[in-house]
Amino acid sequence: MSTLNGIVAEVLGIGEDEITDDTGPAANAEWTSLRHVQIVAAVNRRFGVRLTPRQARSCRSVGDLRQVLAERGHLV
């Protein structure tokens, strides 16, 4: 998948249409700590970035990931 929503949906095993900026571990049981690491790794690969450990920990939703990517010049 090439979009942020697509990446998250693929890792979580849910439909892309189920992904919103509020999607995160608090709202989705599928978003476990292991899946969080997988999402961050997939985002790093797809967008050619390296989130710092602090950024990775602070990203608790798709909206948070989108904001970090935007700060790095990626429009997602």
C-alpha positions as CSV (number, residue, x, y, z in Angstrom):
1,M,0.0,0.0,0.0
2,S,1.2,3.5,-0.8
3,T,-0.9,5.7,1.5
4,L,-0.6,6.0,5.2
5,N,-4.2,4.7,5.6
6,G,-3.3,1.8,3.4
7,I,-0.2,1.0,5.4
8,V,-2.1,1.0,8.7
9,A,-5.0,-1.0,7.3
10,E,-2.6,-3.6,5.9
11,V,-0.7,-4.0,9.1
12,L,-3.9,-4.2,11.2
13,G,-5.7,-6.5,8.8
14,I,-8.7,-4.2,8.4
15,G,-10.3,-2.3,5.6
16,E,-8.8,1.0,4.5
17,D,-12.2,2.5,4.7
18,E,-12.1,1.8,8.5
19,I,-9.1,4.0,9.0
20,T,-9.5,7.6,10.3
21,D,-7.2,10.0,11.9
22,D,-8.5,8.7,15.3
23,T,-7.5,5.1,14.5
24,G,-5.0,4.0,17.2
25,P,-4.6,1.6,20.1
26,A,-7.2,3.3,22.2
27,A,-9.9,2.8,19.5
28,N,-8.8,-0.4,17.8
29,A,-8.0,-3.7,19.6
30,E,-6.0,-4.7,16.5
31,W,-3.4,-2.0,17.2
32,T,-1.2,-3.8,19.7
33,S,2.3,-2.8,20.7
34,L,3.8,-5.3,18.2
35,R,1.6,-3.9,15.4
36,H,2.6,-0.4,16.4
37,V,6.2,-1.3,15.8
38,Q,5.2,-2.8,12.5
39,I,3.3,0.3,11.5
40,V,6.3,2.6,12.3
41,A,8.7,0.3,10.4
42,A,6.3,0.3,7.4
43,V,6.0,4.0,7.5
44,N,9.8,4.4,7.7
45,R,10.2,2.2,4.6
46,R,7.4,3.7,2.5
47,F,8.2,7.3,3.2
48,G,12.0,7.0,3.5
49,V,12.1,8.5,7.0
50,R,13.4,7.4,10.3
51,L,11.1,8.3,13.2
52,T,13.0,8.8,16.4
53,P,12.1,6.5,19.3
54,R,10.4,9.5,20.9
55,Q,8.3,10.2,17.8
56,A,7.4,6.6,17.5
57,R,6.2,6.4,21.1
58,S,4.3,9.7,20.8
59,C,2.4,8.6,17.7
60,R,-0.8,7.2,19.2
61,S,-3.0,7.5,16.2
62,V,-3.0,7.8,12.4
63,G,-3.5,11.5,12.8
64,D,-0.3,11.7,14.9
65,L,1.6,9.8,12.3
66,R,0.2,12.1,9.6
67,Q,1.4,15.1,11.6
68,V,4.9,13.8,12.0
69,L,5.2,13.0,8.3
70,A,3.8,16.5,7.4
71,E,6.5,18.1,9.6
72,R,9.0,16.2,7.5
73,G,7.6,17.4,4.3
74,H,5.4,14.5,3.3
75,L,1.8,15.2,2.3
76,V,-0.2,12.0,3.2
